[in-house]
């Protein structure tokens, strides 16, 4: 039998999909000066004036599922469905341009397709000094093809890439997040959902401090993989499911050494809720994706003979190896990560419980019944986003999102 192999470009595509949404401006994230002919326009996001005063405020975490259903029944199914989505994304689409809060230009496709879903957030709240903190933020990463090729083609980590600490994590702050929400498409009709949490001024200050901490890891367009890899670990914001961005931030803040910091889009969104001080850890099991992954699928670790195991991606896609997540006689490693689709689904289930909808599950009903005095179903519409977008009129009037408001 002829062994099938994948082109390097296809290996890189798959690597960029394994944990969280690749930044939609991955290939277009160039400096504003370069993209706009030497002229840098005003920053697109419109912050609240320094003199504005509001009472309280909210942190709103948005989530949406993969554009197309993902098959998690086996490594082959998962990789195949993600690769199928990526190929569908190659169809040309006009794009919405934006300028980030870092004054860097990028684009989001009008028919934005997400392979694994995404989580992002908007924070608008009163600070202890009476000022207003207003930011759109989300974590993205792994936009460097050279890093993906190194992990899957050179190191041959196989499903070990699900646990790998990529060095190119960064915050996407600004209207980029808005256009992902607005341009997101889903053939099944799914729309983004949100969890809107009330916060007091002290919580607002904590959230601002954490966002600014992680914004400090921003690196300029044109930074190479070698340059990022040459940094000391404490200077890197790892794109890594094994790290909790809230816990590692607290450790740094408490000056308990310099532990590596990192996360992925979903864990960063949840970290904002944790920083608000009202996070209910009982919902963790509903927000997370758990898979036992056999060490037979993981490269870069000793195999049964003591040699370093190498796992070719083609064996996972086309061979028997990709048929199961677990194998008798091999230890398993737990893939345990906050997941955009799980967050999106549980928000919808709670929302349905609030009005007797069909998706109200027993778990969601139990949570809602304990908290219904402080939970309300709601809808966000286009006019609420337009003030924050440079081309706000480009947001169609029909645009809407559903979610819950939590006191």
Buried (B, 14 or more C-beta within 10 A) or exposed (E): EEEEBBEBEBBBBBBBBBBBBBBBBBEBBBBBBEBBEEEBEEBBBBBBEEEEEBEBBBBBBBBBBBBBEBBBEBBBBBBBBBBBBBEEBEEEBEBBBBBBBBBBBBBBBBBBBBBBBBBBBBBBBBBEEEBBBBBBBBBBBBBBBEBBBBBBBEBBBBBBBBBBBBBBBBBBBBBBBBBBBBBBBBEEEBBBBBBBBBBBBEBBBBBBEBBEBBBEBBBEBEBEBEEBEEEEEEBBBBBBBBBBBBBBBBBBEEEEEEBBBBBBBBBBBBBBBBBBEBBEEEBEEBBBBEBEBBBBBBBBEEBEEEEEBBBBBBBBBBBEBBEBBBBEEBEBBEBBBBBBBBBBBBBBBBBBBBEEEEEBBEBBBEBBEEBEEEBBBBEBEBEBBBEBBBEBEBBEEEBEBBBBBBE
